[in-house]
Amino acid sequence: MDIFTRAVRATATPTPSNSVAPPLYQTSVYAFDDIDEVDALLGGTRKGYSYTRGGNPNFDALSEWMARMEGVGAAVATGSGTAALLAGILTLCPAPGRILVAREIYGGTVGVSRRLLGRLGYRMEWIDTHDLKAVEQVVTTAGDCAVLVAETISNPLGRVAPLDALIPIAHRHGVPVLIDNTFATPFHARPAEWGADLVAHSLTKFIGGHSDLILGMLAGSGDRIAEAAALIDGGGLTPDPFATWLAYRGARTLSLRMERASANALALARHLETLPAVRRVYYPGLVSHPDHDHARRLLQGGFGAVVSFALNGGYDAVQRMVRGLRLVQFVPSLGDVTTTISHPVVASHRELTQEEKVAVDIDPSVVRVSVGIEGAADVLEDFDRALRAEG
């Protein structure tokens, strides 16, 4: 099916009484008629639900939607995007080993790898996913347990690694790959088509789309997801029924929203390149972006809804711009229908050391914009007004 049709109709399971909208199953536990029924369910010989930590009809509807959108066998919801990354790493590398993390990875992923999994004996190592020879060297000596973690479009500078070449290299040496597809969403890219073992999402962002839920998702083969689901259940990483109900409602308009937001993002990126106050713009849809060729090859329907840029005046100029904006709000997250900005040094990448920030070109002058679905001219005008004094 067309991606727009798939987003609206990806869940084929009928709802009770053929209701157009799925009911909300806001229950923690289910009742049974006899002990044999419970035994069969808990023993895995009968399908159904017993305790919501291990399953719920709202979870299943959203998971079925994601599996079909990503083109994989199964998916499972988690309580947050961070929980999805944690469950994904533990599924692919169940014993303490090496977490090979793309150099440009989201700061929160660094936190999971370093602060949490580090306590369990895992070792996080940076890897330059744009240098395929270096990747080959690293994965050749990865050892018995390792996992490579990367993003389709990196947060916040929009780097797009050649994942179609990178993933096969990792697999040749027995290293599984976890791809965070939050920025691209299945509208722009489906990493399983390049061989990704698991695909993670923060549904809090574009798929939920309205800043009203915290939720994550893992997608992959049926066997991998069964392993992940057992971890999610046993580790209490389960989502909330209402959050999954909200996410499913938002998910059905994903393609429409991403098409508009990506078009707005390209217009904003091109405009920012013309402003004297702006030192550099980071957006994979621009010819000036170092990964523009990879992005054109790997992404479909646009280049995503996140634009980052650096101001000539550093931190002080960013502060003046933030205070001068009227339409665009400062929000330390992304993915809403409204355009928002954030400051990576202060928010998303504060986990990184100063040296690590410098290595990936993140400094106090960098601003991240999550572009919404407003009229593009209104967003451009707001930035023009806020940056006028800086020019």
Contacts in CASP RR format, 6 or more apart in sequence:
PFRMAT RR
TARGET T0000
AUTHOR 0000-0000-0000
METHOD contacts of the structure
MODEL  1
MDIFTRAVRATATPTPSNSVAPPLYQTSVYAFDDIDEVDALLGGTRKGYS
YTRGGNPNFDALSEWMARMEGVGAAVATGSGTAALLAGILTLCPAPGRIL
VAREIYGGTVGVSRRLLGRLGYRMEWIDTHDLKAVEQVVTTAGDCAVLVA
ETISNPLGRVAPLDALIPIAHRHGVPVLIDNTFATPFHARPAEWGADLVA
HSLTKFIGGHSDLILGMLAGSGDRIAEAAALIDGGGLTPDPFATWLAYRG
ARTLSLRMERASANALALARHLETLPAVRRVYYPGLVSHPDHDHARRLLQ
GGFGAVVSFALNGGYDAVQRMVRGLRLVQFVPSLGDVTTTISHPVVASHR
ELTQEEKVAVDIDPSVVRVSVGIEGAADVLEDFDRALRAEG
1 9 0 8 1.000
3 186 0 8 1.000
3 187 0 8 1.000
3 255 0 8 1.000
3 300 0 8 1.000
4 255 0 8 1.000
4 256 0 8 1.000
6 68 0 8 1.000
6 69 0 8 1.000
6 255 0 8 1.000
7 69 0 8 1.000
7 187 0 8 1.000
7 251 0 8 1.000
7 252 0 8 1.000
7 253 0 8 1.000
7 254 0 8 1.000
7 255 0 8 1.000
7 256 0 8 1.000
8 252 0 8 1.000
8 253 0 8 1.000
8 255 0 8 1.000
10 64 0 8 1.000
10 65 0 8 1.000
10 68 0 8 1.000
10 69 0 8 1.000
11 22 0 8 1.000
11 61 0 8 1.000
11 62 0 8 1.000
11 64 0 8 1.000
11 65 0 8 1.000
11 68 0 8 1.000
11 248 0 8 1.000
12 64 0 8 1.000
13 60 0 8 1.000
13 61 0 8 1.000
13 64 0 8 1.000
15 21 0 8 1.000
15 22 0 8 1.000
15 23 0 8 1.000
16 23 0 8 1.000
21 249 0 8 1.000
22 57 0 8 1.000
22 58 0 8 1.000
22 61 0 8 1.000
22 245 0 8 1.000
22 248 0 8 1.000
23 57 0 8 1.000
24 58 0 8 1.000
24 241 0 8 1.000
24 242 0 8 1.000
24 245 0 8 1.000
25 52 0 8 1.000
25 56 0 8 1.000
25 57 0 8 1.000
25 58 0 8 1.000
25 241 0 8 1.000
26 241 0 8 1.000
26 242 0 8 1.000
27 52 0 8 1.000
27 56 0 8 1.000
27 241 0 8 1.000
28 51 0 8 1.000
28 52 0 8 1.000
29 50 0 8 1.000
29 51 0 8 1.000
29 52 0 8 1.000
30 48 0 8 1.000
30 49 0 8 1.000
30 50 0 8 1.000
30 51 0 8 1.000
32 38 0 8 1.000
32 41 0 8 1.000
32 50 0 8 1.000
37 46 0 8 1.000
38 50 0 8 1.000
40 46 0 8 1.000
41 47 0 8 1.000
41 48 0 8 1.000
41 49 0 8 1.000
41 50 0 8 1.000
42 50 0 8 1.000
49 55 0 8 1.000
49 56 0 8 1.000
49 57 0 8 1.000
52 238 0 8 1.000
52 241 0 8 1.000
53 233 0 8 1.000
53 234 0 8 1.000
53 236 0 8 1.000
53 238 0 8 1.000
54 229 0 8 1.000
54 232 0 8 1.000
54 233 0 8 1.000
54 238 0 8 1.000
55 233 0 8 1.000
55 238 0 8 1.000
56 241 0 8 1.000
56 244 0 8 1.000
58 241 0 8 1.000
58 242 0 8 1.000
58 244 0 8 1.000
58 245 0 8 1.000
58 248 0 8 1.000
59 76 0 8 1.000
59 77 0 8 1.000
59 238 0 8 1.000
59 239 0 8 1.000
59 241 0 8 1.000
59 244 0 8 1.000
61 244 0 8 1.000
61 248 0 8 1.000
62 77 0 8 1.000
62 203 0 8 1.000
62 217 0 8 1.000
62 244 0 8 1.000
62 247 0 8 1.000
62 248 0 8 1.000
62 251 0 8 1.000
63 74 0 8 1.000
63 75 0 8 1.000
63 76 0 8 1.000
63 77 0 8 1.000
63 217 0 8 1.000
64 75 0 8 1.000
65 248 0 8 1.000
65 251 0 8 1.000
65 252 0 8 1.000
66 75 0 8 1.000
66 186 0 8 1.000
66 201 0 8 1.000
66 217 0 8 1.000
66 219 0 8 1.000
66 251 0 8 1.000
67 73 0 8 1.000
67 74 0 8 1.000
67 75 0 8 1.000
67 219 0 8 1.000
67 220 0 8 1.000
69 186 0 8 1.000
69 190 0 8 1.000
69 251 0 8 1.000
69 254 0 8 1.000
70 181 0 8 1.000
70 186 0 8 1.000
70 190 0 8 1.000
70 191 0 8 1.000
70 192 0 8 1.000
70 199 0 8 1.000
70 219 0 8 1.000
70 220 0 8 1.000
71 186 0 8 1.000
71 190 0 8 1.000
71 192 0 8 1.000
71 193 0 8 1.000
71 219 0 8 1.000
72 192 0 8 1.000
72 199 0 8 1.000
72 219 0 8 1.000
72 220 0 8 1.000
72 221 0 8 1.000
72 222 0 8 1.000
73 219 0 8 1.000
73 220 0 8 1.000
73 221 0 8 1.000
73 222 0 8 1.000
73 225 0 8 1.000
74 219 0 8 1.000
74 220 0 8 1.000
74 221 0 8 1.000
74 222 0 8 1.000
74 224 0 8 1.000
74 225 0 8 1.000
74 226 0 8 1.000
75 217 0 8 1.000
75 218 0 8 1.000
75 219 0 8 1.000
75 220 0 8 1.000
75 225 0 8 1.000
76 87 0 8 1.000
76 217 0 8 1.000
76 218 0 8 1.000
76 225 0 8 1.000
76 228 0 8 1.000
76 229 0 8 1.000
76 232 0 8 1.000
77 203 0 8 1.000
77 215 0 8 1.000
77 216 0 8 1.000
77 217 0 8 1.000
77 238 0 8 1.000
77 239 0 8 1.000
77 244 0 8 1.000
77 247 0 8 1.000
78 84 0 8 1.000
78 87 0 8 1.000
78 215 0 8 1.000
78 216 0 8 1.000
78 217 0 8 1.000
78 218 0 8 1.000
78 232 0 8 1.000
78 237 0 8 1.000
78 238 0 8 1.000
78 239 0 8 1.000
79 214 0 8 1.000
79 215 0 8 1.000
79 216 0 8 1.000
79 237 0 8 1.000
79 238 0 8 1.000
79 239 0 8 1.000
79 240 0 8 1.000
79 243 0 8 1.000
80 202 0 8 1.000
80 204 0 8 1.000
80 214 0 8 1.000
80 215 0 8 1.000
80 216 0 8 1.000
81 182 0 8 1.000
81 200 0 8 1.000
81 201 0 8 1.000
81 202 0 8 1.000
81 203 0 8 1.000
81 204 0 8 1.000
81 215 0 8 1.000
81 216 0 8 1.000
81 217 0 8 1.000
82 108 0 8 1.000
82 112 0 8 1.000
82 202 0 8 1.000
83 216 0 8 1.000
83 232 0 8 1.000
83 237 0 8 1.000
84 200 0 8 1.000
84 201 0 8 1.000
84 202 0 8 1.000
84 216 0 8 1.000
84 217 0 8 1.000
84 218 0 8 1.000
85 109 0 8 1.000
85 112 0 8 1.000
85 149 0 8 1.000
85 178 0 8 1.000
85 180 0 8 1.000
85 200 0 8 1.000
86 112 0 8 1.000
86 116 0 8 1.000
86 117 0 8 1.000
86 237 0 8 1.000
87 218 0 8 1.000
87 228 0 8 1.000
87 231 0 8 1.000
87 232 0 8 1.000
87 237 0 8 1.000
88 147 0 8 1.000
88 178 0 8 1.000
88 198 0 8 1.000
88 200 0 8 1.000
88 218 0 8 1.000
88 228 0 8 1.000
88 231 0 8 1.000
89 99 0 8 1.000
89 112 0 8 1.000
89 113 0 8 1.000
89 117 0 8 1.000
89 122 0 8 1.000
89 147 0 8 1.000
89 149 0 8 1.000
89 178 0 8 1.000
90 117 0 8 1.000
90 231 0 8 1.000
91 198 0 8 1.000
91 218 0 8 1.000
91 224 0 8 1.000
91 227 0 8 1.000
91 228 0 8 1.000
91 231 0 8 1.000
92 147 0 8 1.000
92 176 0 8 1.000
92 177 0 8 1.000
92 178 0 8 1.000
92 197 0 8 1.000
92 198 0 8 1.000
92 224 0 8 1.000
93 99 0 8 1.000
93 122 0 8 1.000
93 145 0 8 1.000
93 146 0 8 1.000
93 147 0 8 1.000
93 176 0 8 1.000
94 145 0 8 1.000
95 144 0 8 1.000
95 145 0 8 1.000
96 120 0 8 1.000
96 121 0 8 1.000
96 122 0 8 1.000
96 123 0 8 1.000
96 145 0 8 1.000
97 121 0 8 1.000
97 122 0 8 1.000
97 123 0 8 1.000
97 143 0 8 1.000
97 144 0 8 1.000
97 145 0 8 1.000
97 146 0 8 1.000
98 122 0 8 1.000
98 123 0 8 1.000
98 124 0 8 1.000
98 125 0 8 1.000
98 142 0 8 1.000
98 143 0 8 1.000
98 145 0 8 1.000
98 146 0 8 1.000
98 147 0 8 1.000
99 113 0 8 1.000
99 117 0 8 1.000
99 122 0 8 1.000
99 123 0 8 1.000
99 124 0 8 1.000
99 125 0 8 1.000
99 146 0 8 1.000
99 147 0 8 1.000
99 149 0 8 1.000
100 125 0 8 1.000
100 127 0 8 1.000
100 138 0 8 1.000
100 139 0 8 1.000
100 142 0 8 1.000
100 146 0 8 1.000
100 147 0 8 1.000
100 148 0 8 1.000
100 149 0 8 1.000
100 175 0 8 1.000
101 109 0 8 1.000
101 110 0 8 1.000
101 113 0 8 1.000
101 124 0 8 1.000
101 125 0 8 1.000
101 126 0 8 1.000
101 127 0 8 1.000
101 149 0 8 1.000
101 150 0 8 1.000
102 126 0 8 1.000
102 127 0 8 1.000
102 129 0 8 1.000
102 148 0 8 1.000
102 149 0 8 1.000
102 150 0 8 1.000
102 151 0 8 1.000
102 154 0 8 1.000
102 161 0 8 1.000
103 126 0 8 1.000
103 127 0 8 1.000
103 128 0 8 1.000
103 129 0 8 1.000
103 359 0 8 1.000
103 360 0 8 1.000
104 129 0 8 1.000
104 151 0 8 1.000
104 154 0 8 1.000
104 155 0 8 1.000
104 157 0 8 1.000
104 158 0 8 1.000
104 159 0 8 1.000
104 360 0 8 1.000
105 149 0 8 1.000
105 150 0 8 1.000
105 151 0 8 1.000
105 154 0 8 1.000
105 155 0 8 1.000
105 180 0 8 1.000
106 151 0 8 1.000
106 154 0 8 1.000
106 155 0 8 1.000
106 180 0 8 1.000
106 182 0 8 1.000
106 348 0 8 1.000
106 349 0 8 1.000
107 155 0 8 1.000
107 348 0 8 1.000
107 349 0 8 1.000
107 350 0 8 1.000
107 351 0 8 1.000
107 352 0 8 1.000
108 348 0 8 1.000
108 351 0 8 1.000
109 149 0 8 1.000
109 180 0 8 1.000
110 124 0 8 1.000
110 351 0 8 1.000
110 352 0 8 1.000
110 356 0 8 1.000
111 351 0 8 1.000
113 122 0 8 1.000
113 124 0 8 1.000
113 149 0 8 1.000
114 124 0 8 1.000
114 351 0 8 1.000
115 351 0 8 1.000
117 124 0 8 1.000
118 124 0 8 1.000
125 138 0 8 1.000
126 356 0 8 1.000
127 134 0 8 1.000
127 135 0 8 1.000
127 138 0 8 1.000
127 148 0 8 1.000
128 134 0 8 1.000
128 135 0 8 1.000
129 135 0 8 1.000
129 150 0 8 1.000
129 161 0 8 1.000
129 162 0 8 1.000
129 163 0 8 1.000
129 166 0 8 1.000
130 159 0 8 1.000
130 161 0 8 1.000
130 162 0 8 1.000
130 291 0 8 1.000
132 162 0 8 1.000
132 165 0 8 1.000
132 166 0 8 1.000
132 169 0 8 1.000
135 166 0 8 1.000
135 169 0 8 1.000
135 170 0 8 1.000
136 169 0 8 1.000
136 173 0 8 1.000
139 146 0 8 1.000
139 148 0 8 1.000
139 169 0 8 1.000
139 170 0 8 1.000
139 172 0 8 1.000
139 173 0 8 1.000
139 174 0 8 1.000
139 175 0 8 1.000
140 173 0 8 1.000
142 173 0 8 1.000
142 174 0 8 1.000
142 175 0 8 1.000
146 175 0 8 1.000
147 175 0 8 1.000
147 176 0 8 1.000
147 177 0 8 1.000
147 178 0 8 1.000
148 166 0 8 1.000
148 170 0 8 1.000
148 175 0 8 1.000
148 176 0 8 1.000
148 177 0 8 1.000
148 178 0 8 1.000
149 177 0 8 1.000
149 178 0 8 1.000
149 179 0 8 1.000
149 180 0 8 1.000
150 161 0 8 1.000
150 163 0 8 1.000
150 166 0 8 1.000
150 177 0 8 1.000
150 178 0 8 1.000
150 179 0 8 1.000
150 180 0 8 1.000
151 159 0 8 1.000
151 179 0 8 1.000
151 180 0 8 1.000
151 181 0 8 1.000
151 182 0 8 1.000
151 183 0 8 1.000
152 160 0 8 1.000
152 163 0 8 1.000
152 179 0 8 1.000
152 180 0 8 1.000
152 181 0 8 1.000
152 183 0 8 1.000
152 184 0 8 1.000
152 188 0 8 1.000
152 189 0 8 1.000
152 191 0 8 1.000
152 298 0 8 1.000
152 299 0 8 1.000
153 159 0 8 1.000
153 160 0 8 1.000
153 183 0 8 1.000
153 184 0 8 1.000
153 188 0 8 1.000
153 189 0 8 1.000
153 284 0 8 1.000
153 295 0 8 1.000
153 299 0 8 1.000
153 303 0 8 1.000
153 304 0 8 1.000
153 306 0 8 1.000
154 160 0 8 1.000
154 161 0 8 1.000
154 183 0 8 1.000
155 182 0 8 1.000
155 183 0 8 1.000
155 306 0 8 1.000
155 348 0 8 1.000
155 368 0 8 1.000
156 282 0 8 1.000
156 306 0 8 1.000
156 308 0 8 1.000
156 342 0 8 1.000
156 344 0 8 1.000
156 348 0 8 1.000
156 349 0 8 1.000
156 362 0 8 1.000
156 366 0 8 1.000
156 368 0 8 1.000
157 282 0 8 1.000
157 308 0 8 1.000
157 360 0 8 1.000
157 361 0 8 1.000
157 362 0 8 1.000
157 366 0 8 1.000
158 183 0 8 1.000
158 282 0 8 1.000
158 283 0 8 1.000
158 284 0 8 1.000
158 289 0 8 1.000
158 291 0 8 1.000
158 306 0 8 1.000
158 308 0 8 1.000
159 284 0 8 1.000
159 290 0 8 1.000
159 291 0 8 1.000
160 284 0 8 1.000
160 291 0 8 1.000
160 294 0 8 1.000
160 295 0 8 1.000
160 298 0 8 1.000
160 299 0 8 1.000
161 291 0 8 1.000
161 294 0 8 1.000
162 294 0 8 1.000
162 298 0 8 1.000
163 179 0 8 1.000
163 191 0 8 1.000
163 194 0 8 1.000
163 196 0 8 1.000
163 298 0 8 1.000
164 194 0 8 1.000
164 297 0 8 1.000
164 298 0 8 1.000
166 177 0 8 1.000
167 177 0 8 1.000
167 179 0 8 1.000
167 191 0 8 1.000
167 194 0 8 1.000
167 195 0 8 1.000
167 196 0 8 1.000
168 195 0 8 1.000
170 176 0 8 1.000
170 177 0 8 1.000
171 177 0 8 1.000
171 195 0 8 1.000
176 197 0 8 1.000
176 198 0 8 1.000
177 195 0 8 1.000
177 196 0 8 1.000
177 197 0 8 1.000
177 198 0 8 1.000
178 196 0 8 1.000
178 197 0 8 1.000
178 198 0 8 1.000
178 199 0 8 1.000
178 200 0 8 1.000
179 191 0 8 1.000
179 196 0 8 1.000
179 198 0 8 1.000
179 199 0 8 1.000
179 200 0 8 1.000
180 199 0 8 1.000
180 200 0 8 1.000
180 201 0 8 1.000
180 202 0 8 1.000
181 189 0 8 1.000
181 190 0 8 1.000
181 191 0 8 1.000
181 199 0 8 1.000
181 200 0 8 1.000
181 201 0 8 1.000
182 200 0 8 1.000
182 201 0 8 1.000
182 202 0 8 1.000
182 205 0 8 1.000
182 206 0 8 1.000
183 205 0 8 1.000
183 206 0 8 1.000
183 304 0 8 1.000
183 305 0 8 1.000
183 306 0 8 1.000
184 299 0 8 1.000
184 304 0 8 1.000
185 201 0 8 1.000
185 206 0 8 1.000
185 207 0 8 1.000
185 254 0 8 1.000
185 258 0 8 1.000
186 254 0 8 1.000
187 254 0 8 1.000
187 255 0 8 1.000
187 258 0 8 1.000
187 259 0 8 1.000
187 300 0 8 1.000
187 301 0 8 1.000
188 258 0 8 1.000
188 262 0 8 1.000
188 299 0 8 1.000
188 300 0 8 1.000
188 301 0 8 1.000
188 302 0 8 1.000
188 303 0 8 1.000
188 304 0 8 1.000
189 298 0 8 1.000
189 299 0 8 1.000
189 300 0 8 1.000
190 199 0 8 1.000
191 199 0 8 1.000
192 199 0 8 1.000
192 219 0 8 1.000
192 220 0 8 1.000
194 298 0 8 1.000
196 220 0 8 1.000
197 220 0 8 1.000
197 221 0 8 1.000
197 224 0 8 1.000
198 218 0 8 1.000
198 219 0 8 1.000
198 220 0 8 1.000
198 224 0 8 1.000
198 228 0 8 1.000
199 218 0 8 1.000
199 219 0 8 1.000
199 220 0 8 1.000
200 216 0 8 1.000
200 217 0 8 1.000
200 218 0 8 1.000
201 207 0 8 1.000
201 216 0 8 1.000
201 217 0 8 1.000
201 218 0 8 1.000
201 219 0 8 1.000
202 215 0 8 1.000
202 216 0 8 1.000
203 213 0 8 1.000
203 215 0 8 1.000
203 216 0 8 1.000
203 217 0 8 1.000
203 247 0 8 1.000
203 251 0 8 1.000
204 213 0 8 1.000
204 214 0 8 1.000
204 215 0 8 1.000
204 216 0 8 1.000
204 333 0 8 1.000
205 333 0 8 1.000
205 334 0 8 1.000
205 335 0 8 1.000
206 254 0 8 1.000
206 257 0 8 1.000
206 258 0 8 1.000
206 261 0 8 1.000
206 305 0 8 1.000
206 334 0 8 1.000
206 335 0 8 1.000
207 217 0 8 1.000
207 247 0 8 1.000
207 250 0 8 1.000
207 251 0 8 1.000
207 254 0 8 1.000
208 215 0 8 1.000
208 246 0 8 1.000
208 247 0 8 1.000
208 250 0 8 1.000
208 251 0 8 1.000
208 254 0 8 1.000
208 335 0 8 1.000
209 250 0 8 1.000
209 254 0 8 1.000
209 257 0 8 1.000
209 335 0 8 1.000
209 336 0 8 1.000
209 337 0 8 1.000
210 246 0 8 1.000
210 250 0 8 1.000
210 336 0 8 1.000
210 337 0 8 1.000
211 331 0 8 1.000
211 333 0 8 1.000
211 335 0 8 1.000
211 336 0 8 1.000
212 246 0 8 1.000
213 242 0 8 1.000
213 243 0 8 1.000
213 246 0 8 1.000
213 247 0 8 1.000
214 243 0 8 1.000
215 239 0 8 1.000
215 240 0 8 1.000
215 243 0 8 1.000
215 244 0 8 1.000
215 247 0 8 1.000
216 239 0 8 1.000
218 225 0 8 1.000
218 228 0 8 1.000
219 225 0 8 1.000
231 237 0 8 1.000
232 238 0 8 1.000
257 337 0 8 1.000
257 372 0 8 1.000
257 373 0 8 1.000
258 304 0 8 1.000
258 305 0 8 1.000
259 301 0 8 1.000
259 302 0 8 1.000
260 372 0 8 1.000
260 373 0 8 1.000
261 304 0 8 1.000
261 305 0 8 1.000
261 335 0 8 1.000
261 371 0 8 1.000
261 372 0 8 1.000
261 373 0 8 1.000
262 301 0 8 1.000
262 302 0 8 1.000
262 303 0 8 1.000
262 304 0 8 1.000
262 305 0 8 1.000
262 371 0 8 1.000
263 302 0 8 1.000
263 376 0 8 1.000
264 305 0 8 1.000
264 339 0 8 1.000
264 371 0 8 1.000
264 372 0 8 1.000
264 373 0 8 1.000
264 374 0 8 1.000
264 375 0 8 1.000
264 376 0 8 1.000
264 379 0 8 1.000
265 283 0 8 1.000
265 303 0 8 1.000
265 304 0 8 1.000
265 305 0 8 1.000
265 306 0 8 1.000
265 307 0 8 1.000
265 369 0 8 1.000
265 371 0 8 1.000
266 283 0 8 1.000
266 285 0 8 1.000
266 302 0 8 1.000
266 303 0 8 1.000
267 376 0 8 1.000
267 380 0 8 1.000
268 307 0 8 1.000
268 369 0 8 1.000
268 371 0 8 1.000
268 376 0 8 1.000
268 379 0 8 1.000
268 380 0 8 1.000
268 383 0 8 1.000
269 281 0 8 1.000
269 283 0 8 1.000
269 285 0 8 1.000
269 286 0 8 1.000
269 307 0 8 1.000
269 309 0 8 1.000
270 286 0 8 1.000
271 380 0 8 1.000
271 383 0 8 1.000
272 278 0 8 1.000
272 281 0 8 1.000
272 307 0 8 1.000
272 309 0 8 1.000
272 383 0 8 1.000
273 281 0 8 1.000
273 286 0 8 1.000
273 288 0 8 1.000
275 383 0 8 1.000
275 384 0 8 1.000
275 387 0 8 1.000
275 391 0 8 1.000
276 312 0 8 1.000
276 390 0 8 1.000
276 391 0 8 1.000
277 311 0 8 1.000
277 312 0 8 1.000
277 313 0 8 1.000
277 317 0 8 1.000
277 387 0 8 1.000
277 390 0 8 1.000
277 391 0 8 1.000
278 309 0 8 1.000
278 310 0 8 1.000
278 311 0 8 1.000
278 312 0 8 1.000
278 387 0 8 1.000
279 309 0 8 1.000
279 310 0 8 1.000
279 311 0 8 1.000
279 312 0 8 1.000
279 365 0 8 1.000
280 309 0 8 1.000
280 310 0 8 1.000
281 288 0 8 1.000
281 307 0 8 1.000
281 308 0 8 1.000
281 309 0 8 1.000
282 289 0 8 1.000
282 307 0 8 1.000
282 308 0 8 1.000
282 309 0 8 1.000
282 310 0 8 1.000
283 289 0 8 1.000
283 303 0 8 1.000
283 306 0 8 1.000
283 307 0 8 1.000
283 308 0 8 1.000
284 291 0 8 1.000
284 292 0 8 1.000
284 294 0 8 1.000
284 295 0 8 1.000
284 299 0 8 1.000
284 303 0 8 1.000
284 304 0 8 1.000
285 292 0 8 1.000
285 295 0 8 1.000
285 296 0 8 1.000
285 302 0 8 1.000
285 303 0 8 1.000
286 292 0 8 1.000
289 295 0 8 1.000
295 303 0 8 1.000
305 335 0 8 1.000
305 370 0 8 1.000
305 371 0 8 1.000
305 372 0 8 1.000
306 334 0 8 1.000
306 368 0 8 1.000
306 369 0 8 1.000
306 370 0 8 1.000
306 371 0 8 1.000
307 368 0 8 1.000
307 369 0 8 1.000
307 371 0 8 1.000
308 344 0 8 1.000
308 366 0 8 1.000
308 367 0 8 1.000
308 368 0 8 1.000
308 369 0 8 1.000
309 366 0 8 1.000
309 367 0 8 1.000
309 369 0 8 1.000
310 363 0 8 1.000
310 365 0 8 1.000
310 366 0 8 1.000
310 367 0 8 1.000
311 317 0 8 1.000
311 318 0 8 1.000
311 321 0 8 1.000
311 365 0 8 1.000
311 367 0 8 1.000
311 387 0 8 1.000
311 390 0 8 1.000
312 365 0 8 1.000
312 390 0 8 1.000
312 391 0 8 1.000
313 365 0 8 1.000
313 390 0 8 1.000
314 363 0 8 1.000
314 364 0 8 1.000
314 365 0 8 1.000
315 364 0 8 1.000
315 365 0 8 1.000
317 365 0 8 1.000
317 390 0 8 1.000
318 343 0 8 1.000
318 364 0 8 1.000
318 365 0 8 1.000
318 367 0 8 1.000
320 386 0 8 1.000
320 389 0 8 1.000
320 390 0 8 1.000
321 367 0 8 1.000
321 383 0 8 1.000
321 386 0 8 1.000
321 387 0 8 1.000
321 390 0 8 1.000
322 330 0 8 1.000
322 341 0 8 1.000
322 343 0 8 1.000
322 386 0 8 1.000
324 385 0 8 1.000
324 386 0 8 1.000
325 341 0 8 1.000
325 382 0 8 1.000
325 383 0 8 1.000
325 385 0 8 1.000
325 386 0 8 1.000
326 382 0 8 1.000
326 385 0 8 1.000
326 386 0 8 1.000
327 339 0 8 1.000
327 374 0 8 1.000
327 378 0 8 1.000
327 379 0 8 1.000
327 382 0 8 1.000
328 338 0 8 1.000
328 339 0 8 1.000
328 340 0 8 1.000
328 341 0 8 1.000
328 369 0 8 1.000
328 379 0 8 1.000
328 382 0 8 1.000
328 383 0 8 1.000
328 386 0 8 1.000
329 338 0 8 1.000
329 340 0 8 1.000
329 341 0 8 1.000
330 340 0 8 1.000
330 341 0 8 1.000
330 342 0 8 1.000
330 343 0 8 1.000
331 340 0 8 1.000
331 341 0 8 1.000
331 342 0 8 1.000
331 370 0 8 1.000
332 342 0 8 1.000
332 346 0 8 1.000
332 347 0 8 1.000
332 348 0 8 1.000
333 340 0 8 1.000
333 342 0 8 1.000
333 370 0 8 1.000
334 340 0 8 1.000
334 342 0 8 1.000
334 368 0 8 1.000
334 370 0 8 1.000
335 370 0 8 1.000
335 372 0 8 1.000
336 370 0 8 1.000
336 372 0 8 1.000
337 372 0 8 1.000
337 373 0 8 1.000
338 372 0 8 1.000
338 374 0 8 1.000
339 369 0 8 1.000
339 370 0 8 1.000
339 371 0 8 1.000
339 372 0 8 1.000
339 374 0 8 1.000
339 379 0 8 1.000
340 369 0 8 1.000
340 370 0 8 1.000
340 372 0 8 1.000
341 367 0 8 1.000
341 368 0 8 1.000
341 369 0 8 1.000
341 370 0 8 1.000
342 348 0 8 1.000
342 367 0 8 1.000
342 368 0 8 1.000
342 370 0 8 1.000
343 364 0 8 1.000
343 366 0 8 1.000
343 367 0 8 1.000
343 368 0 8 1.000
344 362 0 8 1.000
344 366 0 8 1.000
344 368 0 8 1.000
345 357 0 8 1.000
345 362 0 8 1.000
345 363 0 8 1.000
345 364 0 8 1.000
345 366 0 8 1.000
348 368 0 8 1.000
349 357 0 8 1.000
349 362 0 8 1.000
352 360 0 8 1.000
352 362 0 8 1.000
357 363 0 8 1.000
371 379 0 8 1.000
372 379 0 8 1.000
END
